[in-house]
């Protein structure tokens, strides 16, 4: 399952300044018959800029797997099953 929450402050009209903090959490139980095989992810960040013109997004994410996660999922690229990352991106609208 996944849950996401975000709150936008400002940004009603095009060009208005705004800030939008957000958080997300998700979990995957790949095999209900196995114990200790949970995979989970947590994300938090902030979007800020001028509404519908540009925004800067800063996001931190953590992804982890339990020790009992099936080998098929652990054999994928390591960053798909377990990682920490800081992402920064700028988006512009024309």
N, C-alpha and C positions, 0 to 999 in steps of 0.2 A: 504494500500500500504506500501511498504518498500523500503528504499534506503540504500545502504551500500557503503562506500568508504574506501580504505586502500592503503597505500603507503609503499612499501618495499624498504628499503635502504640497499644495500649490498646483501649478500646471493646469489651470482650467481652460485658458485660451492659448492658442498657438503663440509661442514666444515667451510665455510666462515661465519664470523660474520655478523649479520643483525639486523635491528630494523624495526618494521612494526606497525606504529600507525594506528588505525582504528576508525571509527565512524559509527553508524547505527541509523536510526530513522524509526519508523513504526507507523501506525495509523489504527484503525479498526472502521468503522461506522457500528454497528451491525443492525440497523433498520433505513432505510432512511426516514421513516414516523415520527420518533421521533426526537425531538430536544434535544440537550445537552446529548447525550448518547455515546460520543466518548471515545474510549480507545486508549492510546498512550504509546510508549516506546522509550527511548533514551539510547544508549549504547556508551561508549567510552573506549578505552584501548590501550594497547601496547603489541605486541609480540616481544621478543628479544631472541637471542641465536646464535647457529651455525646451518646454513642451512642444513636441512635434517638429523641432529644429535639430537639436543635437542632444546627446546624453553621454555621460561617462559612467561606466559600470565597473565597480570593484567587487569581486566575489571571492570568498574563501570557501573551499570545499574539502571535506574529509570523507573518504570511503574506506570501509573496513570489511573484513570477512572473518567469520568464526573459524576455529581450528578444524571443525568437521565439515567444512564446505567441500562438496564433491570435487574430485580431481579435474573433471571436465571443465568446471568453471575456473578453477585455480590455474589451469594450463593456458588460459587466455593471456593476452598481454598483461603483465603485472599491474599496470595502472588501471585496468578495468575492474580488478578485484580489490585492490588496496592502493590508496594514494592520498596525498595531501597536495593541494594546489592553490595558488593565488592567481586569479585571472583579472586582467585589466583590459578593457576595450572601450573604444570611442566609436560612436555611431552618429552619422550625419544624414539628414534628410534634405533632398533637393526639390 
